[in-house]
Amino acid sequence: GGEDKNKDLQKIKPLIEKLSSSAVNDRTIAINSITILCDNDSEIRKLFLKNDLIKILINKLLVDSSDEVVVDSFGLLRNLIIEEGYDLSVYLWRENIWSIFENALNKCISSLNHINDSTSSDLQKNLLIDLIDNLISCIGSLSSEVSIELFQDKILINLQNSNFLQFVFELIMKNISKKLTITSFEFLYDLSTISTNFIDLLSNDNTLKELLNTVQPNNNLSNAYLIGLQFQLLEYTNNLSDDLTINILEKLINISKNKIDLSFTINQLNLPLQTEKLSKEDELKLNLAKENFKIIDLLLDLFSTIIEIKGEQYFNKSKSDDRINEFFINELMNKFLNPLIINDFKDNKILICLNNLSIYFKSINQITETFVEFLNNTDKLLIPRFIKTLQNSHHSIPLDSQDLELLNDQLIYVQTSIELNPNLINEFNMDIINKLISLNTSHLLNTNSNLISQYTTSLLNFITIIAKNCNSIELTSTITKFIVDENILNLMNKYESTTITEIHKSYNYLIESILIDSINCIFELFDDDYSYNREIYHTGKLGEFLQTQVLSKFRKIYKNIDKFKQPELKERAEETLTNLDRFIKYKETE
């Protein structure tokens, strides 16, 4: 409430003032305090931003006379970009952050030439390494957050013209410090995942290609990024043959087999957060665990992508490669994924990888006994965990986007599992479904429309499967009521209560998209005379509601979708409208 706001304001005002202090020490202490506060509390972060933190950073701190202040300010900026995402990144771009990046880069390049001079102290060396590290991370994060158009039309060209890419490659060749080598590889890998223009640039530059083929990093994380980059290049140039795929898969699995102590990593990551400063030894352990986490996370990403690409390749050819199928089962499933699942390694990319495997084996018609057995064992561990998460949730606590991402991946996973093993439906009783549909996500509608759209689709698909196959008229009725009240009626009312411009400004085209999905779920649930059909559709007056309320309102909504701005959505809406009309008429003949 208001009191908290005032308290927070009292907390931040003196820190903002300290940023202008003439004493260097005051400025660094203030920056570090602000960094910690912004990392831990999104409300306070928003207050700092409202109180001109970004302007002070751009106009003063990032160009401060003290190196230490500059280094810490870049660190703070990097964290803010990661937390605040698109809006802040676009704002920074318009405020000409690039010229600040470029000046810092030129300073780094000239200092780097003197890093080994007898006159430069260890402190100066470490400051320089931290500055380069923070600068690369700032540019990498900004590139990932802005639109792909802005990245390819402006930022990528600046990266070339300012010698920034050349600089990053030199850091890899010189291997000045482990930290910088990892950051440089991460930067290149991340750009390769967001932009084909960037991969094109790499693949046409022979010195860079040569470097990627000859460099041999001496740490696992850099090595994993390097293999990821090589993979992106092969895929881009359509050279990802089965032989090369095997080669990449084996390189990736070797990193996980030989180099990572899983139980050590999980134990370290599960330790409660320490408020006191860690001892040197504990800090090293924790950093190793975090690095291992990053490696496993990256391997999961790469495996998932390779499975998807191979699935597409084989879908168009008649034959898949037995070596790759065997690798997926023996190495990837049994030796890599299985220990992660058993030890409850906290990363939902495991679910994405499992899901891609199921789709892959289904598409090549290879659902073998071994695979089914593996999935059954996995379900026994993962589904109770998913149910426990739901049981522990409380509808008054708003979910944040990380919770939602995890839930989305869990729903997709469980749905795929049910398709292969329908008995799992019995695990989801009225209590669990009520928990699921009462989760509080409404506040996210206008903050992250893409994620909400994915989540709502996954949720609707999942509860529709349950409603159709649960053999409980009460549960089917509860789910139908949720789809109708929350997703159809509620959204149509929202749509009618304000102007179309406002709707599209606040929610983009999210409302239309959810409405289409929801109406299609009703078709799916009542497309035949199931045991629950008459009681819910006819006696329960669902048919009347569709006829008198939904048809005319949805027709209006359809007319307001701009077919030039949203051609695919317009087509989906048209199809749904036609089907709705036919569906109502068909149900009248029952």
Secondary structure, DSSP 8 states (H G I E B T S, - for coil): -HHHHHHHHHHHHHHHHHTT-SSHHHHHHHHHHHHHHHHH-HHHHHHHHHTTHHHHHHHTGGG-SSHHHHHHHHHHHHHHHHHHHHHHHHHHHHTTHHHHHHHHHHHHHHHHTTTTSTT--HHHHHHHHHHHHHHHHHHHHHHHHS-HHHIIIIIHHHHHHTTHHHHHHHHHHHT--HHHHHHHHHHHHHHHHH-HHHHHHHHT-HHHHHHHHH---SSHHHHHHHHHHHHHHHHHTT---HHHHHHHHHHHHHHHHHH--HHHHHHHHTS---SS---HHHHHHHHHHHHHHHHHHHHHHHHHHHHHHHHHHHHHSS---HHHHHIIIIIIIIIIIHHHHHTT---THHHHHHHHHHHHHHHTT---HHHHHHHHHHHHHHHHHHHHHHHH--TTSB--HHHHHHHHHHHHHHHHHHHH-GGGGGG--HHHHHHHHT-B-GGGTTT-HHHHHHHHHHHHHHHHHHHHHS--HHHHHHHHHHIIIIIIIHHHHHHHTS-HHHHHHHHTTHHHHHHHHHHHHHHHHTSS--TTHIIIIIITTHHHHIIIIIHHHHHHHHHTS-TTT-HHHHHHHHHHHHHHHHHHHHHHT-
